[in-house]
Amino acid sequence: MELEIEQIRDQQKETWNKFSPGWKKWDEPTMDFLKPMGDEIIKLLNLKSDAIVLDVAAGTGEPGLTIASHLNGGKVISTDLAEGMLEVAQENAKKRGIKNFETIVCDVSELPFADNTFDAISCRFGFMFFPDMLLAIKEMTRVLKPGGKIATAVWNIPEKNFWITATMGSIGKNIEIPPPPPGAPGMFRCSKAGFMSDLFSQAGLKNISENEVTGKLNCKTTDVYWSLMNDVAAPVVAALSKTDDTMRQKIKEEVYSLVNQKYPDNNVIIDSSALVIYGEK
């Protein structure tokens, strides 16, 4: 089992490092897309200005950067497996003149911090990719101070997330993608109502809440949507890399047809849905 977890972790690290240039390129629309979930996390954490905050699976820096900009005397430490993503986060911090923000490359299952270090922990769209989610939440709880708060966002069910199913559904119809083993990392692994709340409970957290937050992916055109998916969506790129030009073109045409049908005025603003889960130590 340990070996399997290590393999998944190495694979995740490699994937996210590979995609960091794409995330940098599309930083503005993707951060706008994910902002409602980050805003809900920030609202739930209700931080004091001198709070010491950990942002796990930080990617290109949000919501940690926004949290840091609200603090006066506090700071944010952002962690991620992929140094490529954190380099973009550092660039974003520099651009915005945010100084109370630092990054550490590490694994959520082995956080390099003492017990009871942080006032709060945020984690936006990380849990679906953690090899051992229970170990991850237990480790986060360990470094949280007594009375500390944690909030995380995960994707809701596929039916509420056309932004990814439009492409992945077309791919699935045309090429055979072996189903992932049960419990393997994936977009909708945490989408079942109550799943994350149960994990929080197993880690000993209390005052747990779970609510839905919606967002909008504003692509404007189908061309932009297709380009974005091919630059930032790892499962899309992985699947399409196994196809020839003819099949790729067929899938592309089907995706365009689906999206254009749903947004006939070519004003492609796609709804999304996530669950935000909160708990206290």
Secondary structure, DSSP 8 states (H G I E B T S, - for coil): -HHHHHHHHHHHHHHHHHHHHHHHHTHHHHHHHHHHHHHHHHHHH---TT-EEEEES-TTSTTHHHHHHH-SS-EEEEEES-HHHHHHHHHHHHHTT--SEEEEE--GGG--S-TT-EEEEEEES-GGG-SSHHHHHHHHHHHEEEEEEEEEEEE--GGG-HHHHHHHHHHHHHS------TT---TTTT-STTHHHHHHHHTT-EEEEEEEEEEEEEEESHHHHHHHHHHH-HHHHHHHTTS-HHHHHHHHHHHHHHHHHHSTTS-EEEEEEEEEEEEE-
